[in-house]
Amino acid sequence: YAALRAQDLPAVRGEVVEGDVAGYHYYPGRERVRGWLRDADLAIVAEDTEAHGTYAYWHLLLRRD
């Protein structure tokens, strides 16, 4: 965030630019995602985190409330 803002880019917390190969990514916090799902009338039925060294995947099974 600090590096992006130092370049006068309109960054928000959670954004990442990873060199020329990986490009731009946005990683919202889990609570923010949970809020978006609630707002969309979706409920988390099950969740799992799959770790891979320095990163992880967050898998969600959802249902419409």
PDB file of N, CA, C and O in Angstrom:
ATOM      1  N   TYR A   1       0.823  -1.192   0.000  1.00  0.00           N
ATOM      2  CA  TYR A   1       0.000   0.000   0.000  1.00  0.00           C
ATOM      3  C   TYR A   1       0.867   1.256   0.000  1.00  0.00           C
ATOM      4  O   TYR A   1       0.657   2.176  -0.790  1.00  0.00           O
ATOM      5  N   ALA A   2       1.844   1.271   0.903  1.00  0.00           N
ATOM      6  CA  ALA A   2       2.700   2.458   1.023  1.00  0.00           C
ATOM      7  C   ALA A   2       3.473   2.709  -0.271  1.00  0.00           C
ATOM      8  O   ALA A   2       3.598   3.854  -0.705  1.00  0.00           O
ATOM      9  N   ALA A   3       3.995   1.641  -0.891  1.00  0.00           N
ATOM     10  CA  ALA A   3       4.757   1.796  -2.133  1.00  0.00           C
ATOM     11  C   ALA A   3       3.869   2.320  -3.262  1.00  0.00           C
ATOM     12  O   ALA A   3       4.304   3.155  -4.056  1.00  0.00           O
ATOM     13  N   LEU A   4       2.632   1.834  -3.336  1.00  0.00           N
ATOM     14  CA  LEU A   4       1.710   2.297  -4.377  1.00  0.00           C
ATOM     15  C   LEU A   4       1.319   3.749  -4.150  1.00  0.00           C
ATOM     16  O   LEU A   4       1.285   4.539  -5.093  1.00  0.00           O
ATOM     17  N   ARG A   5       1.021   4.106  -2.898  1.00  0.00           N
ATOM     18  CA  ARG A   5       0.644   5.491  -2.593  1.00  0.00           C
ATOM     19  C   ARG A   5       1.823   6.445  -2.822  1.00  0.00           C
ATOM     20  O   ARG A   5       1.626   7.592  -3.223  1.00  0.00           O
ATOM     21  N   ALA A   6       3.051   5.969  -2.567  1.00  0.00           N
ATOM     22  CA  ALA A   6       4.237   6.795  -2.795  1.00  0.00           C
ATOM     23  C   ALA A   6       4.391   7.149  -4.272  1.00  0.00           C
ATOM     24  O   ALA A   6       5.034   8.141  -4.616  1.00  0.00           O
ATOM     25  N   GLN A   7       3.795   6.330  -5.145  1.00  0.00           N
ATOM     26  CA  GLN A   7       3.828   6.596  -6.584  1.00  0.00           C
ATOM     27  C   GLN A   7       2.596   7.389  -7.025  1.00  0.00           C
ATOM     28  O   GLN A   7       2.337   7.528  -8.221  1.00  0.00           O
ATOM     29  N   ASP A   8       1.843   7.904  -6.056  1.00  0.00           N
ATOM     30  CA  ASP A   8       0.603   8.649  -6.309  1.00  0.00           C
ATOM     31  C   ASP A   8      -0.440   7.820  -7.044  1.00  0.00           C
ATOM     32  O   ASP A   8      -1.235   8.356  -7.816  1.00  0.00           O
ATOM     33  N   LEU A   9      -0.436   6.501  -6.803  1.00  0.00           N
ATOM     34  CA  LEU A   9      -1.442   5.619  -7.401  1.00  0.00           C
ATOM     35  C   LEU A   9      -2.652   5.540  -6.464  1.00  0.00           C
ATOM     36  O   LEU A   9      -2.485   5.609  -5.247  1.00  0.00           O
ATOM     37  N   PRO A  10      -3.851   5.400  -7.000  1.00  0.00           N
ATOM     38  CA  PRO A  10      -5.066   5.361  -6.172  1.00  0.00           C
ATOM     39  C   PRO A  10      -5.272   3.987  -5.534  1.00  0.00           C
ATOM     40  O   PRO A  10      -6.237   3.289  -5.843  1.00  0.00           O
ATOM     41  N   ALA A  11      -4.369   3.611  -4.655  1.00  0.00           N
ATOM     42  CA  ALA A  11      -4.389   2.287  -4.045  1.00  0.00           C
ATOM     43  C   ALA A  11      -5.314   2.249  -2.830  1.00  0.00           C
ATOM     44  O   ALA A  11      -5.555   3.263  -2.175  1.00  0.00           O
ATOM     45  N   VAL A  12      -5.818   1.063  -2.554  1.00  0.00           N
ATOM     46  CA  VAL A  12      -6.540   0.805  -1.309  1.00  0.00           C
ATOM     47  C   VAL A  12      -5.826  -0.332  -0.596  1.00  0.00           C
ATOM     48  O   VAL A  12      -5.138  -1.134  -1.228  1.00  0.00           O
ATOM     49  N   ARG A  13      -5.987  -0.399   0.699  1.00  0.00           N
ATOM     50  CA  ARG A  13      -5.315  -1.461   1.455  1.00  0.00           C
ATOM     51  C   ARG A  13      -5.735  -2.823   0.927  1.00  0.00           C
ATOM     52  O   ARG A  13      -6.916  -3.063   0.674  1.00  0.00           O
ATOM     53  N   GLY A  14      -4.755  -3.720   0.760  1.00  0.00           N
ATOM     54  CA  GLY A  14      -5.007  -5.059   0.243  1.00  0.00           C
ATOM     55  C   GLY A  14      -4.543  -5.228  -1.194  1.00  0.00           C
ATOM     56  O   GLY A  14      -4.449  -6.356  -1.678  1.00  0.00           O
ATOM     57  N   GLU A  15      -4.250  -4.126  -1.891  1.00  0.00           N
ATOM     58  CA  GLU A  15      -3.790  -4.221  -3.275  1.00  0.00           C
ATOM     59  C   GLU A  15      -2.313  -4.558  -3.313  1.00  0.00           C
ATOM     60  O   GLU A  15      -1.544  -4.117  -2.459  1.00  0.00           O
ATOM     61  N   VAL A  16      -1.916  -5.346  -4.310  1.00  0.00           N
ATOM     62  CA  VAL A  16      -0.523  -5.747  -4.468  1.00  0.00           C
ATOM     63  C   VAL A  16      -0.182  -5.713  -5.953  1.00  0.00           C
ATOM     64  O   VAL A  16      -0.955  -6.187  -6.785  1.00  0.00           O
ATOM     65  N   VAL A  17       0.970  -5.157  -6.277  1.00  0.00           N
ATOM     66  CA  VAL A  17       1.505  -5.234  -7.633  1.00  0.00           C
ATOM     67  C   VAL A  17       2.777  -6.055  -7.529  1.00  0.00           C
ATOM     68  O   VAL A  17       3.718  -5.664  -6.839  1.00  0.00           O
ATOM     69  N   GLU A  18       2.810  -7.215  -8.226  1.00  0.00           N
ATOM     70  CA  GLU A  18       3.918  -8.153  -8.090  1.00  0.00           C
ATOM     71  C   GLU A  18       4.745  -8.213  -9.365  1.00  0.00           C
ATOM     72  O   GLU A  18       4.689  -9.208 -10.088  1.00  0.00           O
ATOM     73  N   GLY A  19       5.499  -7.185  -9.648  1.00  0.00           N
ATOM     74  CA  GLY A  19       6.410  -7.191 -10.778  1.00  0.00           C
ATOM     75  C   GLY A  19       5.720  -7.272 -12.123  1.00  0.00           C
ATOM     76  O   GLY A  19       4.514  -7.051 -12.228  1.00  0.00           O
ATOM     77  N   ASP A  20       6.485  -7.587 -13.146  1.00  0.00           N
ATOM     78  CA  ASP A  20       5.964  -7.636 -14.511  1.00  0.00           C
ATOM     79  C   ASP A  20       5.246  -8.945 -14.821  1.00  0.00           C
ATOM     80  O   ASP A  20       4.476  -9.008 -15.779  1.00  0.00           O
ATOM     81  N   VAL A  21       5.482  -9.984 -14.034  1.00  0.00           N
ATOM     82  CA  VAL A  21       4.929 -11.303 -14.344  1.00  0.00           C
ATOM     83  C   VAL A  21       3.559 -11.516 -13.710  1.00  0.00           C
ATOM     84  O   VAL A  21       2.589 -11.831 -14.400  1.00  0.00           O
ATOM     85  N   ALA A  22       3.487 -11.342 -12.398  1.00  0.00           N
ATOM     86  CA  ALA A  22       2.243 -11.648 -11.678  1.00  0.00           C
ATOM     87  C   ALA A  22       1.198 -10.565 -11.858  1.00  0.00           C
ATOM     88  O   ALA A  22       0.003 -10.859 -11.848  1.00  0.00           O
ATOM     89  N   GLY A  23       1.618  -9.323 -12.022  1.00  0.00           N
ATOM     90  CA  GLY A  23       0.669  -8.246 -12.239  1.00  0.00           C
ATOM     91  C   GLY A  23      -0.012  -7.773 -10.978  1.00  0.00           C
ATOM     92  O   GLY A  23       0.546  -7.839  -9.883  1.00  0.00           O
ATOM     93  N   TYR A  24      -1.235  -7.292 -11.153  1.00  0.00           N
ATOM     94  CA  TYR A  24      -1.998  -6.648 -10.090  1.00  0.00           C
ATOM     95  C   TYR A  24      -2.922  -7.662  -9.407  1.00  0.00           C
ATOM     96  O   TYR A  24      -3.564  -8.476 -10.071  1.00  0.00           O
ATOM     97  N   HIS A  25      -2.978  -7.601  -8.093  1.00  0.00           N
ATOM     98  CA  HIS A  25      -3.884  -8.445  -7.305  1.00  0.00           C
ATOM     99  C   HIS A  25      -4.517  -7.583  -6.225  1.00  0.00           C
ATOM    100  O   HIS A  25      -3.934  -6.596  -5.777  1.00  0.00           O
ATOM    101  N   TYR A  26      -5.704  -7.964  -5.819  1.00  0.00           N
ATOM    102  CA  TYR A  26      -6.358  -7.310  -4.683  1.00  0.00           C
ATOM    103  C   TYR A  26      -6.751  -8.394  -3.696  1.00  0.00           C
ATOM    104  O   TYR A  26      -7.446  -9.344  -4.055  1.00  0.00           O
ATOM    105  N   TYR A  27      -6.310  -8.256  -2.452  1.00  0.00           N
ATOM    106  CA  TYR A  27      -6.584  -9.234  -1.407  1.00  0.00           C
ATOM    107  C   TYR A  27      -7.391  -8.579  -0.298  1.00  0.00           C
ATOM    108  O   TYR A  27      -6.811  -8.075   0.665  1.00  0.00           O
ATOM    109  N   PRO A  28      -8.714  -8.573  -0.409  1.00  0.00           N
ATOM    110  CA  PRO A  28      -9.515  -7.995   0.673  1.00  0.00           C
ATOM    111  C   PRO A  28      -9.429  -8.891   1.905  1.00  0.00           C
ATOM    112  O   PRO A  28      -9.198 -10.095   1.794  1.00  0.00           O
ATOM    113  N   GLY A  29      -9.615  -8.302   3.063  1.00  0.00           N
ATOM    114  CA  GLY A  29      -9.622  -9.083   4.293  1.00  0.00           C
ATOM    115  C   GLY A  29     -10.830 -10.003   4.348  1.00  0.00           C
ATOM    116  O   GLY A  29     -11.845  -9.759   3.696  1.00  0.00           O
ATOM    117  N   ARG A  30     -10.704 -11.057   5.130  1.00  0.00           N
ATOM    118  CA  ARG A  30     -11.798 -12.040   5.219  1.00  0.00           C
ATOM    119  C   ARG A  30     -13.084 -11.414   5.753  1.00  0.00           C
ATOM    120  O   ARG A  30     -14.172 -11.758   5.292  1.00  0.00           O
ATOM    121  N   GLU A  31     -12.976 -10.517   6.701  1.00  0.00           N
ATOM    122  CA  GLU A  31     -14.194  -9.882   7.234  1.00  0.00           C
ATOM    123  C   GLU A  31     -14.875  -9.036   6.173  1.00  0.00           C
ATOM    124  O   GLU A  31     -16.104  -8.966   6.136  1.00  0.00           O
ATOM    125  N   ARG A  32     -14.105  -8.396   5.314  1.00  0.00           N
ATOM    126  CA  ARG A  32     -14.698  -7.627   4.217  1.00  0.00           C
ATOM    127  C   ARG A  32     -15.442  -8.560   3.264  1.00  0.00           C
ATOM    128  O   ARG A  32     -16.548  -8.250   2.821  1.00  0.00           O
ATOM    129  N   VAL A  33     -14.834  -9.699   2.951  1.00  0.00           N
ATOM    130  CA  VAL A  33     -15.483 -10.679   2.069  1.00  0.00           C
ATOM    131  C   VAL A  33     -16.747 -11.211   2.724  1.00  0.00           C
ATOM    132  O   VAL A  33     -17.782 -11.343   2.070  1.00  0.00           O
ATOM    133  N   ARG A  34     -16.666 -11.517   4.016  1.00  0.00           N
ATOM    134  CA  ARG A  34     -17.867 -12.001   4.722  1.00  0.00           C
ATOM    135  C   ARG A  34     -18.995 -10.961   4.642  1.00  0.00           C
ATOM    136  O   ARG A  34     -20.160 -11.320   4.469  1.00  0.00           O
ATOM    137  N   GLY A  35     -18.651  -9.695   4.768  1.00  0.00           N
ATOM    138  CA  GLY A  35     -19.651  -8.635   4.648  1.00  0.00           C
ATOM    139  C   GLY A  35     -20.259  -8.588   3.259  1.00  0.00           C
ATOM    140  O   GLY A  35     -21.475  -8.452   3.124  1.00  0.00           O
ATOM    141  N   TRP A  36     -19.432  -8.699   2.216  1.00  0.00           N
ATOM    142  CA  TRP A  36     -19.950  -8.717   0.845  1.00  0.00           C
ATOM    143  C   TRP A  36     -20.901  -9.889   0.646  1.00  0.00           C
ATOM    144  O   TRP A  36     -21.940  -9.748   0.001  1.00  0.00           O
ATOM    145  N   LEU A  37     -20.547 -11.049   1.200  1.00  0.00           N
ATOM    146  CA  LEU A  37     -21.402 -12.229   1.052  1.00  0.00           C
ATOM    147  C   LEU A  37     -22.731 -12.031   1.779  1.00  0.00           C
ATOM    148  O   LEU A  37     -23.787 -12.376   1.247  1.00  0.00           O
ATOM    149  N   ARG A  38     -22.684 -11.479   2.987  1.00  0.00           N
ATOM    150  CA  ARG A  38     -23.926 -11.192   3.721  1.00  0.00           C
ATOM    151  C   ARG A  38     -24.801 -10.233   2.925  1.00  0.00           C
ATOM    152  O   ARG A  38     -26.009 -10.437   2.804  1.00  0.00           O
ATOM    153  N   ASP A  39     -24.180  -9.179   2.381  1.00  0.00           N
ATOM    154  CA  ASP A  39     -24.925  -8.196   1.591  1.00  0.00           C
ATOM    155  C   ASP A  39     -25.574  -8.817   0.359  1.00  0.00           C
ATOM    156  O   ASP A  39     -26.607  -8.342  -0.113  1.00  0.00           O
ATOM    157  N   ALA A  40     -24.962  -9.877  -0.158  1.00  0.00           N
ATOM    158  CA  ALA A  40     -25.488 -10.570  -1.344  1.00  0.00           C
ATOM    159  C   ALA A  40     -26.424 -11.721  -0.961  1.00  0.00           C
ATOM    160  O   ALA A  40     -26.800 -12.525  -1.813  1.00  0.00           O
ATOM    161  N   ASP A  41     -26.800 -11.800   0.329  1.00  0.00           N
ATOM    162  CA  ASP A  41     -27.659 -12.867   0.838  1.00  0.00           C
ATOM    163  C   ASP A  41     -27.061 -14.248   0.602  1.00  0.00           C
ATOM    164  O   ASP A  41     -27.773 -15.188   0.249  1.00  0.00           O
ATOM    165  N   LEU A  42     -25.757 -14.366   0.796  1.00  0.00           N
ATOM    166  CA  LEU A  42     -25.068 -15.648   0.696  1.00  0.00           C
ATOM    167  C   LEU A  42     -24.528 -16.025   2.066  1.00  0.00           C
ATOM    168  O   LEU A  42     -24.019 -15.176   2.797  1.00  0.00           O
ATOM    169  N   ALA A  43     -24.641 -17.292   2.406  1.00  0.00           N
ATOM    170  CA  ALA A  43     -24.145 -17.789   3.686  1.00  0.00           C
ATOM    171  C   ALA A  43     -23.028 -18.789   3.434  1.00  0.00           C
ATOM    172  O   ALA A  43     -23.084 -19.575   2.488  1.00  0.00           O
ATOM    173  N   ILE A  44     -22.019 -18.752   4.285  1.00  0.00           N
ATOM    174  CA  ILE A  44     -20.929 -19.716   4.199  1.00  0.00           C
ATOM    175  C   ILE A  44     -21.392 -21.010   4.860  1.00  0.00           C
ATOM    176  O   ILE A  44     -21.717 -21.030   6.047  1.00  0.00           O
ATOM    177  N   VAL A  45     -21.419 -22.083   4.085  1.00  0.00           N
ATOM    178  CA  VAL A  45     -21.796 -23.401   4.587  1.00  0.00           C
ATOM    179  C   VAL A  45     -20.575 -24.117   5.142  1.00  0.00           C
ATOM    180  O   VAL A  45     -20.650 -24.757   6.191  1.00  0.00           O
ATOM    181  N   ALA A  46     -19.448 -24.010   4.439  1.00  0.00           N
ATOM    182  CA  ALA A  46     -18.189 -24.630   4.871  1.00  0.00           C
ATOM    183  C   ALA A  46     -17.043 -23.796   4.316  1.00  0.00           C
ATOM    184  O   ALA A  46     -17.184 -23.121   3.296  1.00  0.00           O
ATOM    185  N   GLU A  47     -15.913 -23.854   4.999  1.00  0.00           N
ATOM    186  CA  GLU A  47     -14.735 -23.147   4.522  1.00  0.00           C
ATOM    187  C   GLU A  47     -13.485 -23.922   4.897  1.00  0.00           C
ATOM    188  O   GLU A  47     -13.471 -24.680   5.867  1.00  0.00           O
ATOM    189  N   ASP A  48     -12.437 -23.718   4.111  1.00  0.00           N
ATOM    190  CA  ASP A  48     -11.169 -24.391   4.346  1.00  0.00           C
ATOM    191  C   ASP A  48     -10.056 -23.497   3.830  1.00  0.00           C
ATOM    192  O   ASP A  48     -10.237 -22.776   2.849  1.00  0.00           O
ATOM    193  N   THR A  49      -8.925 -23.541   4.476  1.00  0.00           N
ATOM    194  CA  THR A  49      -7.752 -22.801   4.018  1.00  0.00           C
ATOM    195  C   THR A  49      -6.698 -23.804   3.602  1.00  0.00           C
ATOM    196  O   THR A  49      -6.350 -24.708   4.361  1.00  0.00           O
ATOM    197  N   GLU A  50      -6.195 -23.639   2.391  1.00  0.00           N
ATOM    198  CA  GLU A  50      -5.166 -24.524   1.834  1.00  0.00           C
ATOM    199  C   GLU A  50      -3.870 -23.723   1.737  1.00  0.00           C
ATOM    200  O   GLU A  50      -3.731 -22.865   0.866  1.00  0.00           O
ATOM    201  N   ALA A  51      -2.914 -24.006   2.637  1.00  0.00           N
ATOM    202  CA  ALA A  51      -1.671 -23.241   2.701  1.00  0.00           C
ATOM    203  C   ALA A  51      -0.629 -23.795   1.739  1.00  0.00           C
ATOM    204  O   ALA A  51      -0.506 -25.005   1.548  1.00  0.00           O
ATOM    205  N   HIS A  52       0.120 -22.867   1.138  1.00  0.00           N
ATOM    206  CA  HIS A  52       1.201 -23.209   0.214  1.00  0.00           C
ATOM    207  C   HIS A  52       2.396 -22.308   0.498  1.00  0.00           C
ATOM    208  O   HIS A  52       2.655 -21.370  -0.255  1.00  0.00           O
ATOM    209  N   GLY A  53       3.107 -22.577   1.547  1.00  0.00           N
ATOM    210  CA  GLY A  53       4.289 -21.771   1.865  1.00  0.00           C
ATOM    211  C   GLY A  53       3.927 -20.352   2.251  1.00  0.00           C
ATOM    212  O   GLY A  53       3.412 -20.121   3.345  1.00  0.00           O
ATOM    213  N   THR A  54       4.192 -19.387   1.361  1.00  0.00           N
ATOM    214  CA  THR A  54       3.969 -17.971   1.678  1.00  0.00           C
ATOM    215  C   THR A  54       2.582 -17.477   1.297  1.00  0.00           C
ATOM    216  O   THR A  54       2.280 -16.301   1.502  1.00  0.00           O
ATOM    217  N   TYR A  55       1.736 -18.327   0.756  1.00  0.00           N
ATOM    218  CA  TYR A  55       0.388 -17.907   0.381  1.00  0.00           C
ATOM    219  C   TYR A  55      -0.600 -19.031   0.687  1.00  0.00           C
ATOM    220  O   TYR A  55      -0.196 -20.153   0.996  1.00  0.00           O
ATOM    221  N   ALA A  56      -1.882 -18.728   0.601  1.00  0.00           N
ATOM    222  CA  ALA A  56      -2.909 -19.737   0.878  1.00  0.00           C
ATOM    223  C   ALA A  56      -4.151 -19.429   0.055  1.00  0.00           C
ATOM    224  O   ALA A  56      -4.378 -18.290  -0.353  1.00  0.00           O
ATOM    225  N   TYR A  57      -4.936 -20.450  -0.177  1.00  0.00           N
ATOM    226  CA  TYR A  57      -6.237 -20.310  -0.824  1.00  0.00           C
ATOM    227  C   TYR A  57      -7.318 -20.444   0.237  1.00  0.00           C
ATOM    228  O   TYR A  57      -7.208 -21.274   1.140  1.00  0.00           O
ATOM    229  N   TRP A  58      -8.345 -19.644   0.132  1.00  0.00           N
ATOM    230  CA  TRP A  58      -9.481 -19.720   1.046  1.00  0.00           C
ATOM    231  C   TRP A  58     -10.657 -20.227   0.229  1.00  0.00           C
ATOM    232  O   TRP A  58     -11.185 -19.512  -0.623  1.00  0.00           O
ATOM    233  N   HIS A  59     -11.064 -21.458   0.490  1.00  0.00           N
ATOM    234  CA  HIS A  59     -12.157 -22.087  -0.246  1.00  0.00           C
ATOM    235  C   HIS A  59     -13.453 -21.931   0.542  1.00  0.00           C
ATOM    236  O   HIS A  59     -13.488 -22.167   1.750  1.00  0.00           O
ATOM    237  N   LEU A  60     -14.508 -21.535  -0.145  1.00  0.00           N
ATOM    238  CA  LEU A  60     -15.809 -21.344   0.495  1.00  0.00           C
ATOM    239  C   LEU A  60     -16.882 -22.116  -0.255  1.00  0.00           C
ATOM    240  O   LEU A  60     -16.911 -22.130  -1.485  1.00  0.00           O
ATOM    241  N   LEU A  61     -17.755 -22.754   0.496  1.00  0.00           N
ATOM    242  CA  LEU A  61     -18.965 -23.348  -0.053  1.00  0.00           C
ATOM    243  C   LEU A  61     -20.112 -22.440   0.431  1.00  0.00           C
ATOM    244  O   LEU A  61     -20.280 -22.233   1.632  1.00  0.00           O
ATOM    245  N   LEU A  62     -20.882 -21.912  -0.498  1.00  0.00           N
ATOM    246  CA  LEU A  62     -21.903 -20.924  -0.168  1.00  0.00           C
ATOM    247  C   LEU A  62     -23.303 -21.432  -0.493  1.00  0.00           C
ATOM    248  O   LEU A  62     -23.485 -22.343  -1.301  1.00  0.00           O
ATOM    249  N   ARG A  63     -24.273 -20.824   0.151  1.00  0.00           N
ATOM    250  CA  ARG A  63     -25.681 -21.058  -0.207  1.00  0.00           C
ATOM    251  C   ARG A  63     -26.393 -19.718  -0.145  1.00  0.00           C
ATOM    252  O   ARG A  63     -25.991 -18.824   0.600  1.00  0.00           O
ATOM    253  N   ARG A  64     -27.435 -19.586  -0.919  1.00  0.00           N
ATOM    254  CA  ARG A  64     -28.228 -18.368  -0.880  1.00  0.00           C
ATOM    255  C   ARG A  64     -29.171 -18.453   0.313  1.00  0.00           C
ATOM    256  O   ARG A  64     -29.889 -19.439   0.476  1.00  0.00           O
ATOM    257  N   ASP A  65     -29.165 -17.425   1.138  1.00  0.00           N
ATOM    258  CA  ASP A  65     -30.071 -17.376   2.301  1.00  0.00           C
ATOM    259  C   ASP A  65     -31.484 -17.030   1.877  1.00  0.00           C
ATOM    260  O   ASP A  65     -32.378 -16.945   2.719  1.00  0.00           O
TER     261      ASP A  65
END
